[in-house]
C-alpha cells in the first residue's frame, strides 16, 4: 500500500505544480518553526516566496522583522534541517506595506 503523501510530489510534478507544492511546504514548516522558536512573531509573518537558495519572509511590523532578523541564523538552521528547507542558505525579511489588507475582496474600503 502506498501512502497518499508519497504520491503528491509526483502528481504535482506531473501537473506542473512542483513550485507551488514546495512553497506550500516551506510556508507550513516556517510557520511551525516561528511558533516554536519565536512565539511573539507567530501569526505576524509569512513566507512569500523562495528565490534560489533564499527564503523571503514578510513581517507585519518592523518590530517583528527585527526579531526575525535577530533570530535569523537559528531559524534558518532549523528550516534548512527540514525536508522543506533543503538548500536554504539565506533568510530575507521584508516589512509588509502599510495599508495591506488580508480580506478576500482586497480593495474593499475600510470603515
Jmol script that loads the backbone (N, CA, C; Angstrom):
load data "model"
ATOM      1  N   UNK A   1       0.840  -1.164   0.000  1.00  0.00           N
ATOM      2  CA  UNK A   1       0.000   0.000   0.000  1.00  0.00           C
ATOM      3  C   UNK A   1       0.895   1.240   0.000  1.00  0.00           C
ATOM      4  N   UNK A   2       0.539   2.225  -0.816  1.00  0.00           N
ATOM      5  CA  UNK A   2       1.299   3.465  -0.926  1.00  0.00           C
ATOM      6  C   UNK A   2       0.511   4.575  -0.254  1.00  0.00           C
ATOM      7  N   UNK A   3       1.193   5.339   0.566  1.00  0.00           N
ATOM      8  CA  UNK A   3       0.546   6.457   1.260  1.00  0.00           C
ATOM      9  C   UNK A   3       0.346   7.608   0.284  1.00  0.00           C
ATOM     10  N   UNK A   4      -0.738   8.346   0.450  1.00  0.00           N
ATOM     11  CA  UNK A   4      -1.048   9.451  -0.453  1.00  0.00           C
ATOM     12  C   UNK A   4       0.015  10.543  -0.387  1.00  0.00           C
ATOM     13  N   UNK A   5       0.613  10.747   0.779  1.00  0.00           N
ATOM     14  CA  UNK A   5       1.670  11.744   0.915  1.00  0.00           C
ATOM     15  C   UNK A   5       2.877  11.456   0.046  1.00  0.00           C
ATOM     16  N   UNK A   6       3.072  10.190  -0.291  1.00  0.00           N
ATOM     17  CA  UNK A   6       4.183   9.807  -1.155  1.00  0.00           C
ATOM     18  C   UNK A   6       3.829  10.012  -2.620  1.00  0.00           C
ATOM     19  N   UNK A   7       2.550  10.064  -2.933  1.00  0.00           N
ATOM     20  CA  UNK A   7       2.111  10.251  -4.314  1.00  0.00           C
ATOM     21  C   UNK A   7       2.045  11.721  -4.716  1.00  0.00           C
ATOM     22  N   UNK A   8       1.835  12.618  -3.755  1.00  0.00           N
ATOM     23  CA  UNK A   8       1.635  14.032  -4.064  1.00  0.00           C
ATOM     24  C   UNK A   8       2.792  14.684  -4.813  1.00  0.00           C
ATOM     25  N   UNK A   9       4.044  14.483  -4.416  1.00  0.00           N
ATOM     26  CA  UNK A   9       5.121  15.145  -5.167  1.00  0.00           C
ATOM     27  C   UNK A   9       5.150  14.751  -6.643  1.00  0.00           C
ATOM     28  N   UNK A  10       4.960  13.478  -6.935  1.00  0.00           N
ATOM     29  CA  UNK A  10       4.958  13.045  -8.337  1.00  0.00           C
ATOM     30  C   UNK A  10       3.756  13.600  -9.091  1.00  0.00           C
ATOM     31  N   UNK A  11       2.601  13.620  -8.430  1.00  0.00           N
ATOM     32  CA  UNK A  11       1.405  14.173  -9.064  1.00  0.00           C
ATOM     33  C   UNK A  11       1.576  15.666  -9.319  1.00  0.00           C
ATOM     34  N   UNK A  12       2.122  16.399  -8.351  1.00  0.00           N
ATOM     35  CA  UNK A  12       2.347  17.838  -8.512  1.00  0.00           C
ATOM     36  C   UNK A  12       3.331  18.101  -9.653  1.00  0.00           C
ATOM     37  N   UNK A  13       4.386  17.299  -9.724  1.00  0.00           N
ATOM     38  CA  UNK A  13       5.375  17.450 -10.790  1.00  0.00           C
ATOM     39  C   UNK A  13       4.719  17.210 -12.148  1.00  0.00           C
ATOM     40  N   UNK A  14       3.888  16.181 -12.226  1.00  0.00           N
ATOM     41  CA  UNK A  14       3.207  15.863 -13.470  1.00  0.00           C
ATOM     42  C   UNK A  14       2.245  16.953 -13.919  1.00  0.00           C
ATOM     43  N   UNK A  15       1.684  17.671 -12.968  1.00  0.00           N
ATOM     44  CA  UNK A  15       0.745  18.755 -13.284  1.00  0.00           C
ATOM     45  C   UNK A  15       1.421  20.119 -13.395  1.00  0.00           C
ATOM     46  N   UNK A  16       2.728  20.149 -13.197  1.00  0.00           N
ATOM     47  CA  UNK A  16       3.452  21.411 -13.264  1.00  0.00           C
ATOM     48  C   UNK A  16       3.270  22.271 -12.023  1.00  0.00           C
ATOM     49  N   UNK A  17       2.954  21.654 -10.898  1.00  0.00           N
ATOM     50  CA  UNK A  17       2.694  22.377  -9.658  1.00  0.00           C
ATOM     51  C   UNK A  17       3.787  22.177  -8.619  1.00  0.00           C
ATOM     52  N   UNK A  18       4.942  21.726  -9.044  1.00  0.00           N
ATOM     53  CA  UNK A  18       6.016  21.414  -8.107  1.00  0.00           C
ATOM     54  C   UNK A  18       6.460  22.643  -7.306  1.00  0.00           C
ATOM     55  N   UNK A  19       6.575  23.806  -7.969  1.00  0.00           N
ATOM     56  CA  UNK A  19       6.997  25.010  -7.255  1.00  0.00           C
ATOM     57  C   UNK A  19       5.968  25.434  -6.217  1.00  0.00           C
ATOM     58  N   UNK A  20       4.687  25.308  -6.555  1.00  0.00           N
ATOM     59  CA  UNK A  20       3.636  25.664  -5.609  1.00  0.00           C
ATOM     60  C   UNK A  20       3.634  24.732  -4.401  1.00  0.00           C
ATOM     61  N   UNK A  21       3.865  23.455  -4.642  1.00  0.00           N
ATOM     62  CA  UNK A  21       3.933  22.491  -3.542  1.00  0.00           C
ATOM     63  C   UNK A  21       5.139  22.779  -2.652  1.00  0.00           C
ATOM     64  N   UNK A  22       6.270  23.116  -3.259  1.00  0.00           N
ATOM     65  CA  UNK A  22       7.469  23.458  -2.490  1.00  0.00           C
ATOM     66  C   UNK A  22       7.217  24.689  -1.626  1.00  0.00           C
ATOM     67  N   UNK A  23       6.569  25.708  -2.180  1.00  0.00           N
ATOM     68  CA  UNK A  23       6.264  26.916  -1.425  1.00  0.00           C
ATOM     69  C   UNK A  23       5.292  26.616  -0.287  1.00  0.00           C
ATOM     70  N   UNK A  24       4.276  25.808  -0.551  1.00  0.00           N
ATOM     71  CA  UNK A  24       3.310  25.460   0.497  1.00  0.00           C
ATOM     72  C   UNK A  24       3.992  24.718   1.648  1.00  0.00           C
ATOM     73  N   UNK A  25       4.892  23.817   1.328  1.00  0.00           N
ATOM     74  CA  UNK A  25       5.629  23.094   2.375  1.00  0.00           C
ATOM     75  C   UNK A  25       6.513  24.052   3.170  1.00  0.00           C
ATOM     76  N   UNK A  26       7.174  24.952   2.463  1.00  0.00           N
ATOM     77  CA  UNK A  26       8.040  25.925   3.133  1.00  0.00           C
ATOM     78  C   UNK A  26       7.226  26.816   4.057  1.00  0.00           C
ATOM     79  N   UNK A  27       6.064  27.257   3.600  1.00  0.00           N
ATOM     80  CA  UNK A  27       5.213  28.129   4.407  1.00  0.00           C
ATOM     81  C   UNK A  27       4.781  27.431   5.693  1.00  0.00           C
ATOM     82  N   UNK A  28       4.321  26.211   5.567  1.00  0.00           N
ATOM     83  CA  UNK A  28       3.853  25.471   6.740  1.00  0.00           C
ATOM     84  C   UNK A  28       5.004  25.181   7.707  1.00  0.00           C
ATOM     85  N   UNK A  29       6.144  24.800   7.172  1.00  0.00           N
ATOM     86  CA  UNK A  29       7.295  24.492   8.014  1.00  0.00           C
ATOM     87  C   UNK A  29       7.791  25.735   8.737  1.00  0.00           C
ATOM     88  N   UNK A  30       7.908  26.851   8.019  1.00  0.00           N
ATOM     89  CA  UNK A  30       8.397  28.081   8.634  1.00  0.00           C
ATOM     90  C   UNK A  30       7.434  28.575   9.704  1.00  0.00           C
ATOM     91  N   UNK A  31       6.138  28.500   9.431  1.00  0.00           N
ATOM     92  CA  UNK A  31       5.135  28.914  10.417  1.00  0.00           C
ATOM     93  C   UNK A  31       5.278  28.113  11.713  1.00  0.00           C
ATOM     94  N   UNK A  32       5.484  26.821  11.577  1.00  0.00           N
ATOM     95  CA  UNK A  32       5.665  25.963  12.752  1.00  0.00           C
ATOM     96  C   UNK A  32       6.939  26.330  13.507  1.00  0.00           C
ATOM     97  N   UNK A  33       8.037  26.555  12.782  1.00  0.00           N
ATOM     98  CA  UNK A  33       9.304  26.910  13.430  1.00  0.00           C
ATOM     99  C   UNK A  33       9.213  28.244  14.163  1.00  0.00           C
ATOM    100  N   UNK A  34       8.551  29.214  13.570  1.00  0.00           N
ATOM    101  CA  UNK A  34       8.395  30.513  14.231  1.00  0.00           C
ATOM    102  C   UNK A  34       7.572  30.341  15.504  1.00  0.00           C
ATOM    103  N   UNK A  35       6.506  29.552  15.436  1.00  0.00           N
ATOM    104  CA  UNK A  35       5.690  29.300  16.616  1.00  0.00           C
ATOM    105  C   UNK A  35       6.479  28.665  17.747  1.00  0.00           C
ATOM    106  N   UNK A  36       7.415  27.804  17.405  1.00  0.00           N
ATOM    107  CA  UNK A  36       8.230  27.124  18.414  1.00  0.00           C
ATOM    108  C   UNK A  36       9.372  27.986  18.936  1.00  0.00           C
ATOM    109  N   UNK A  37      10.024  28.742  18.052  1.00  0.00           N
ATOM    110  CA  UNK A  37      11.262  29.423  18.409  1.00  0.00           C
ATOM    111  C   UNK A  37      11.122  30.929  18.644  1.00  0.00           C
ATOM    112  N   UNK A  38      10.110  31.547  18.038  1.00  0.00           N
ATOM    113  CA  UNK A  38       9.883  32.988  18.210  1.00  0.00           C
ATOM    114  C   UNK A  38       8.374  33.200  18.383  1.00  0.00           C
ATOM    115  N   UNK A  39       7.805  32.736  19.494  1.00  0.00           N
ATOM    116  CA  UNK A  39       6.347  32.771  19.664  1.00  0.00           C
ATOM    117  C   UNK A  39       5.744  34.163  19.532  1.00  0.00           C
ATOM    118  N   UNK A  40       6.480  35.199  19.893  1.00  0.00           N
ATOM    119  CA  UNK A  40       5.942  36.562  19.789  1.00  0.00           C
ATOM    120  C   UNK A  40       5.693  36.965  18.336  1.00  0.00           C
ATOM    121  N   UNK A  41       6.366  36.333  17.399  1.00  0.00           N
ATOM    122  CA  UNK A  41       6.208  36.662  15.981  1.00  0.00           C
ATOM    123  C   UNK A  41       5.224  35.736  15.269  1.00  0.00           C
ATOM    124  N   UNK A  42       4.732  34.730  15.961  1.00  0.00           N
ATOM    125  CA  UNK A  42       3.807  33.766  15.345  1.00  0.00           C
ATOM    126  C   UNK A  42       2.547  34.489  14.877  1.00  0.00           C
ATOM    127  N   UNK A  43       2.158  34.232  13.663  1.00  0.00           N
ATOM    128  CA  UNK A  43       0.964  34.849  13.085  1.00  0.00           C
ATOM    129  C   UNK A  43       1.206  36.239  12.526  1.00  0.00           C
ATOM    130  N   UNK A  44       2.395  36.795  12.724  1.00  0.00           N
ATOM    131  CA  UNK A  44       2.699  38.144  12.246  1.00  0.00           C
ATOM    132  C   UNK A  44       3.736  38.129  11.126  1.00  0.00           C
ATOM    133  N   UNK A  45       3.984  36.948  10.549  1.00  0.00           N
ATOM    134  CA  UNK A  45       4.920  36.844   9.436  1.00  0.00           C
ATOM    135  C   UNK A  45       4.543  35.631   8.596  1.00  0.00           C
ATOM    136  N   UNK A  46       5.046  35.637   7.355  1.00  0.00           N
ATOM    137  CA  UNK A  46       4.737  34.531   6.450  1.00  0.00           C
ATOM    138  C   UNK A  46       5.789  34.446   5.355  1.00  0.00           C
ATOM    139  N   UNK A  47       5.999  33.244   4.845  1.00  0.00           N
ATOM    140  CA  UNK A  47       6.875  33.050   3.693  1.00  0.00           C
ATOM    141  C   UNK A  47       6.103  33.532   2.469  1.00  0.00           C
ATOM    142  N   UNK A  48       6.717  34.401   1.675  1.00  0.00           N
ATOM    143  CA  UNK A  48       6.043  34.896   0.478  1.00  0.00           C
ATOM    144  C   UNK A  48       6.572  34.248  -0.792  1.00  0.00           C
ATOM    145  N   UNK A  49       7.861  33.891  -0.782  1.00  0.00           N
ATOM    146  CA  UNK A  49       8.422  33.232  -1.967  1.00  0.00           C
ATOM    147  C   UNK A  49       9.773  32.611  -1.625  1.00  0.00           C
ATOM    148  N   UNK A  50      10.231  31.804  -2.545  1.00  0.00           N
ATOM    149  CA  UNK A  50      11.566  31.219  -2.450  1.00  0.00           C
ATOM    150  C   UNK A  50      12.306  31.650  -3.700  1.00  0.00           C
ATOM    151  N   UNK A  51      13.456  32.276  -3.508  1.00  0.00           N
ATOM    152  CA  UNK A  51      14.277  32.754  -4.628  1.00  0.00           C
ATOM    153  C   UNK A  51      15.611  32.041  -4.574  1.00  0.00           C
ATOM    154  N   UNK A  52      15.765  31.047  -5.398  1.00  0.00           N
ATOM    155  CA  UNK A  52      17.011  30.273  -5.383  1.00  0.00           C
ATOM    156  C   UNK A  52      17.201  29.593  -4.042  1.00  0.00           C
ATOM    157  N   UNK A  53      18.245  29.999  -3.323  1.00  0.00           N
ATOM    158  CA  UNK A  53      18.534  29.409  -2.019  1.00  0.00           C
ATOM    159  C   UNK A  53      18.069  30.309  -0.874  1.00  0.00           C
ATOM    160  N   UNK A  54      17.297  31.340  -1.196  1.00  0.00           N
ATOM    161  CA  UNK A  54      16.821  32.276  -0.176  1.00  0.00           C
ATOM    162  C   UNK A  54      15.324  32.087   0.061  1.00  0.00           C
ATOM    163  N   UNK A  55      14.950  32.177   1.333  1.00  0.00           N
ATOM    164  CA  UNK A  55      13.539  32.160   1.693  1.00  0.00           C
ATOM    165  C   UNK A  55      13.184  33.603   2.064  1.00  0.00           C
ATOM    166  N   UNK A  56      12.131  34.130   1.439  1.00  0.00           N
ATOM    167  CA  UNK A  56      11.721  35.515   1.650  1.00  0.00           C
ATOM    168  C   UNK A  56      10.499  35.518   2.561  1.00  0.00           C
ATOM    169  N   UNK A  57      10.616  36.254   3.672  1.00  0.00           N
ATOM    170  CA  UNK A  57       9.570  36.294   4.690  1.00  0.00           C
ATOM    171  C   UNK A  57       9.071  37.726   4.819  1.00  0.00           C
ATOM    172  N   UNK A  58       7.757  37.878   4.864  1.00  0.00           N
ATOM    173  CA  UNK A  58       7.138  39.183   5.064  1.00  0.00           C
ATOM    174  C   UNK A  58       6.665  39.289   6.504  1.00  0.00           C
ATOM    175  N   UNK A  59       7.028  40.382   7.174  1.00  0.00           N
ATOM    176  CA  UNK A  59       6.612  40.635   8.552  1.00  0.00           C
ATOM    177  C   UNK A  59       5.584  41.765   8.553  1.00  0.00           C
ATOM    178  N   UNK A  60       4.625  41.687   9.459  1.00  0.00           N
ATOM    179  CA  UNK A  60       3.567  42.690   9.526  1.00  0.00           C
ATOM    180  C   UNK A  60       4.035  44.023  10.089  1.00  0.00           C
ATOM    181  N   UNK A  61       5.075  44.020  10.895  1.00  0.00           N
ATOM    182  CA  UNK A  61       5.545  45.243  11.556  1.00  0.00           C
ATOM    183  C   UNK A  61       7.071  45.227  11.642  1.00  0.00           C
ATOM    184  N   UNK A  62       7.677  46.418  11.705  1.00  0.00           N
ATOM    185  CA  UNK A  62       9.135  46.483  11.802  1.00  0.00           C
ATOM    186  C   UNK A  62       9.698  45.744  13.018  1.00  0.00           C
ATOM    187  N   UNK A  63       8.991  45.760  14.127  1.00  0.00           N
ATOM    188  CA  UNK A  63       9.486  45.080  15.329  1.00  0.00           C
ATOM    189  C   UNK A  63       9.544  43.562  15.119  1.00  0.00           C
ATOM    190  N   UNK A  64       8.573  43.039  14.380  1.00  0.00           N
ATOM    191  CA  UNK A  64       8.563  41.603  14.064  1.00  0.00           C
ATOM    192  C   UNK A  64       9.716  41.288  13.116  1.00  0.00           C
ATOM    193  N   UNK A  65       9.918  42.144  12.120  1.00  0.00           N
ATOM    194  CA  UNK A  65      11.018  41.945  11.181  1.00  0.00           C
ATOM    195  C   UNK A  65      12.361  41.949  11.907  1.00  0.00           C
ATOM    196  N   UNK A  66      12.521  42.873  12.851  1.00  0.00           N
ATOM    197  CA  UNK A  66      13.768  42.940  13.604  1.00  0.00           C
ATOM    198  C   UNK A  66      13.999  41.667  14.418  1.00  0.00           C
ATOM    199  N   UNK A  67      12.957  41.179  15.055  1.00  0.00           N
ATOM    200  CA  UNK A  67      13.088  39.950  15.843  1.00  0.00           C
ATOM    201  C   UNK A  67      13.464  38.769  14.945  1.00  0.00           C
ATOM    202  N   UNK A  68      12.842  38.692  13.775  1.00  0.00           N
ATOM    203  CA  UNK A  68      13.165  37.612  12.842  1.00  0.00           C
ATOM    204  C   UNK A  68      14.612  37.719  12.352  1.00  0.00           C
ATOM    205  N   UNK A  69      15.057  38.947  12.101  1.00  0.00           N
ATOM    206  CA  UNK A  69      16.450  39.129  11.673  1.00  0.00           C
ATOM    207  C   UNK A  69      17.415  38.724  12.778  1.00  0.00           C
ATOM    208  N   UNK A  70      17.101  39.092  14.016  1.00  0.00           N
ATOM    209  CA  UNK A  70      17.969  38.710  15.138  1.00  0.00           C
ATOM    210  C   UNK A  70      18.021  37.199  15.328  1.00  0.00           C
ATOM    211  N   UNK A  71      16.889  36.545  15.132  1.00  0.00           N
ATOM    212  CA  UNK A  71      16.815  35.086  15.303  1.00  0.00           C
ATOM    213  C   UNK A  71      17.031  34.350  13.983  1.00  0.00           C
ATOM    214  N   UNK A  72      17.387  35.094  12.943  1.00  0.00           N
ATOM    215  CA  UNK A  72      17.552  34.534  11.604  1.00  0.00           C
ATOM    216  C   UNK A  72      18.461  33.327  11.513  1.00  0.00           C
ATOM    217  N   UNK A  73      19.676  33.401  12.063  1.00  0.00           N
ATOM    218  CA  UNK A  73      20.565  32.233  11.952  1.00  0.00           C
ATOM    219  C   UNK A  73      19.955  30.968  12.571  1.00  0.00           C
ATOM    220  N   UNK A  74      19.306  31.122  13.722  1.00  0.00           N
ATOM    221  CA  UNK A  74      18.663  29.974  14.379  1.00  0.00           C
ATOM    222  C   UNK A  74      17.509  29.439  13.535  1.00  0.00           C
ATOM    223  N   UNK A  75      16.656  30.350  13.037  1.00  0.00           N
ATOM    224  CA  UNK A  75      15.518  29.931  12.209  1.00  0.00           C
ATOM    225  C   UNK A  75      15.984  29.277  10.916  1.00  0.00           C
ATOM    226  N   UNK A  76      16.982  29.874  10.290  1.00  0.00           N
ATOM    227  CA  UNK A  76      17.480  29.331   9.030  1.00  0.00           C
ATOM    228  C   UNK A  76      18.097  27.953   9.217  1.00  0.00           C
ATOM    229  N   UNK A  77      18.860  27.771  10.287  1.00  0.00           N
ATOM    230  CA  UNK A  77      19.461  26.458  10.552  1.00  0.00           C
ATOM    231  C   UNK A  77      18.380  25.408  10.787  1.00  0.00           C
ATOM    232  N   UNK A  78      17.361  25.761  11.558  1.00  0.00           N
ATOM    233  CA  UNK A  78      16.266  24.824  11.826  1.00  0.00           C
ATOM    234  C   UNK A  78      15.485  24.539  10.539  1.00  0.00           C
ATOM    235  N   UNK A  79      15.241  25.573   9.743  1.00  0.00           N
ATOM    236  CA  UNK A  79      14.499  25.399   8.496  1.00  0.00           C
ATOM    237  C   UNK A  79      15.294  24.552   7.507  1.00  0.00           C
ATOM    238  N   UNK A  80      16.582  24.826   7.391  1.00  0.00           N
ATOM    239  CA  UNK A  80      17.424  24.085   6.451  1.00  0.00           C
ATOM    240  C   UNK A  80      17.536  22.611   6.823  1.00  0.00           C
ATOM    241  N   UNK A  81      17.313  22.283   8.099  1.00  0.00           N
ATOM    242  CA  UNK A  81      17.398  20.895   8.550  1.00  0.00           C
ATOM    243  C   UNK A  81      16.129  20.096   8.252  1.00  0.00           C
ATOM    244  N   UNK A  82      15.083  20.769   7.761  1.00  0.00           N
ATOM    245  CA  UNK A  82      13.835  20.077   7.447  1.00  0.00           C
ATOM    246  C   UNK A  82      13.799  19.694   5.966  1.00  0.00           C
ATOM    247  N   UNK A  83      12.960  18.738   5.598  1.00  0.00           N
ATOM    248  CA  UNK A  83      12.842  18.391   4.171  1.00  0.00           C
ATOM    249  C   UNK A  83      12.380  19.572   3.310  1.00  0.00           C
ATOM    250  N   UNK A  84      11.571  20.464   3.866  1.00  0.00           N
ATOM    251  CA  UNK A  84      11.084  21.618   3.098  1.00  0.00           C
ATOM    252  C   UNK A  84      12.169  22.658   2.880  1.00  0.00           C
ATOM    253  N   UNK A  85      13.185  22.652   3.724  1.00  0.00           N
ATOM    254  CA  UNK A  85      14.204  23.689   3.663  1.00  0.00           C
ATOM    255  C   UNK A  85      15.517  23.276   3.062  1.00  0.00           C
ATOM    256  N   UNK A  86      15.545  22.148   2.395  1.00  0.00           N
ATOM    257  CA  UNK A  86      16.791  21.658   1.811  1.00  0.00           C
ATOM    258  C   UNK A  86      17.363  22.705   0.862  1.00  0.00           C
ATOM    259  N   UNK A  87      18.599  23.086   1.115  1.00  0.00           N
ATOM    260  CA  UNK A  87      19.279  24.050   0.255  1.00  0.00           C
ATOM    261  C   UNK A  87      19.128  25.495   0.690  1.00  0.00           C
ATOM    262  N   UNK A  88      18.276  25.792   1.665  1.00  0.00           N
ATOM    263  CA  UNK A  88      18.095  27.177   2.103  1.00  0.00           C
ATOM    264  C   UNK A  88      19.363  27.670   2.778  1.00  0.00           C
ATOM    265  N   UNK A  89      19.861  28.824   2.295  1.00  0.00           N
ATOM    266  CA  UNK A  89      21.081  29.387   2.859  1.00  0.00           C
ATOM    267  C   UNK A  89      20.925  30.844   3.287  1.00  0.00           C
ATOM    268  N   UNK A  90      19.805  31.455   2.934  1.00  0.00           N
ATOM    269  CA  UNK A  90      19.630  32.874   3.229  1.00  0.00           C
ATOM    270  C   UNK A  90      18.187  33.128   3.644  1.00  0.00           C
ATOM    271  N   UNK A  91      18.021  33.987   4.644  1.00  0.00           N
ATOM    272  CA  UNK A  91      16.692  34.390   5.106  1.00  0.00           C
ATOM    273  C   UNK A  91      16.576  35.885   4.876  1.00  0.00           C
ATOM    274  N   UNK A  92      15.640  36.276   4.013  1.00  0.00           N
ATOM    275  CA  UNK A  92      15.403  37.693   3.739  1.00  0.00           C
ATOM    276  C   UNK A  92      14.073  38.078   4.365  1.00  0.00           C
ATOM    277  N   UNK A  93      14.096  39.142   5.163  1.00  0.00           N
ATOM    278  CA  UNK A  93      12.892  39.597   5.853  1.00  0.00           C
ATOM    279  C   UNK A  93      12.519  40.978   5.321  1.00  0.00           C
ATOM    280  N   UNK A  94      11.284  41.131   4.893  1.00  0.00           N
ATOM    281  CA  UNK A  94      10.770  42.420   4.430  1.00  0.00           C
ATOM    282  C   UNK A  94       9.562  42.784   5.278  1.00  0.00           C
ATOM    283  N   UNK A  95       9.316  44.078   5.408  1.00  0.00           N
ATOM    284  CA  UNK A  95       8.164  44.555   6.166  1.00  0.00           C
ATOM    285  C   UNK A  95       7.017  44.785   5.193  1.00  0.00           C
ATOM    286  N   UNK A  96       5.829  44.334   5.571  1.00  0.00           N
ATOM    287  CA  UNK A  96       4.648  44.499   4.726  1.00  0.00           C
ATOM    288  C   UNK A  96       4.356  45.976   4.529  1.00  0.00           C
ATOM    289  N   UNK A  97       3.845  46.304   3.358  1.00  0.00           N
ATOM    290  CA  UNK A  97       3.466  47.685   3.074  1.00  0.00           C
ATOM    291  C   UNK A  97       2.306  48.101   3.959  1.00  0.00           C
ATOM    292  N   UNK A  98       2.288  49.364   4.348  1.00  0.00           N
ATOM    293  CA  UNK A  98       1.185  49.893   5.151  1.00  0.00           C
ATOM    294  C   UNK A  98      -0.101  49.852   4.335  1.00  0.00           C
ATOM    295  N   UNK A  99      -1.195  49.544   5.002  1.00  0.00           N
ATOM    296  CA  UNK A  99      -2.484  49.510   4.329  1.00  0.00           C
ATOM    297  C   UNK A  99      -2.786  48.210   3.630  1.00  0.00           C
ATOM    298  N   UNK A 100      -1.932  47.221   3.778  1.00  0.00           N
ATOM    299  CA  UNK A 100      -2.160  45.911   3.160  1.00  0.00           C
ATOM    300  C   UNK A 100      -3.387  45.282   3.792  1.00  0.00           C
ATOM    301  N   UNK A 101      -4.229  44.657   2.979  1.00  0.00           N
ATOM    302  CA  UNK A 101      -5.417  44.004   3.516  1.00  0.00           C
ATOM    303  C   UNK A 101      -5.317  42.514   3.311  1.00  0.00           C
ATOM    304  N   UNK A 102      -5.935  41.770   4.190  1.00  0.00           N
ATOM    305  CA  UNK A 102      -5.957  40.316   4.073  1.00  0.00           C
ATOM    306  C   UNK A 102      -7.318  39.791   3.673  1.00  0.00           C
ATOM    307  N   UNK A 103      -8.299  40.693   3.478  1.00  0.00           N
ATOM    308  CA  UNK A 103      -9.636  40.192   3.148  1.00  0.00           C
ATOM    309  C   UNK A 103      -9.692  39.750   1.699  1.00  0.00           C
ATOM    310  N   UNK A 104     -10.663  38.926   1.401  1.00  0.00           N
ATOM    311  CA  UNK A 104     -10.769  38.332   0.067  1.00  0.00           C
ATOM    312  C   UNK A 104     -11.052  39.372  -1.003  1.00  0.00           C
ATOM    313  N   UNK A 105     -11.761  40.455  -0.670  1.00  0.00           N
ATOM    314  CA  UNK A 105     -12.094  41.472  -1.651  1.00  0.00           C
ATOM    315  C   UNK A 105     -10.866  42.280  -2.051  1.00  0.00           C
ATOM    316  N   UNK A 106      -9.904  42.377  -1.182  1.00  0.00           N
ATOM    317  CA  UNK A 106      -8.670  43.047  -1.497  1.00  0.00           C
ATOM    318  C   UNK A 106      -8.770  44.553  -1.466  1.00  0.00           C
ATOM    319  N   UNK A 107      -9.561  45.144  -2.358  1.00  0.00           N
ATOM    320  CA  UNK A 107      -9.626  46.598  -2.463  1.00  0.00           C
ATOM    321  C   UNK A 107     -10.814  47.193  -1.737  1.00  0.00           C
ATOM    322  N   UNK A 108     -11.500  46.421  -0.957  1.00  0.00           N
ATOM    323  CA  UNK A 108     -12.665  46.916  -0.244  1.00  0.00           C
ATOM    324  C   UNK A 108     -12.247  48.030   0.714  1.00  0.00           C
ATOM    325  N   UNK A 109     -12.941  49.194   0.663  1.00  0.00           N
ATOM    326  CA  UNK A 109     -12.571  50.282   1.576  1.00  0.00           C
ATOM    327  C   UNK A 109     -12.847  49.913   3.017  1.00  0.00           C
ATOM    328  N   UNK A 110     -11.997  50.429   3.894  1.00  0.00           N
ATOM    329  CA  UNK A 110     -12.162  50.184   5.327  1.00  0.00           C
ATOM    330  C   UNK A 110     -13.030  51.259   5.927  1.00  0.00           C
ATOM    331  N   UNK A 111     -13.819  50.889   6.954  1.00  0.00           N
ATOM    332  CA  UNK A 111     -14.682  51.864   7.612  1.00  0.00           C
ATOM    333  C   UNK A 111     -13.905  52.731   8.556  1.00  0.00           C
TER     334      UNK A 111
END
end "model"
wireframe off; spacefill off
backbone 0.3
color backbone group
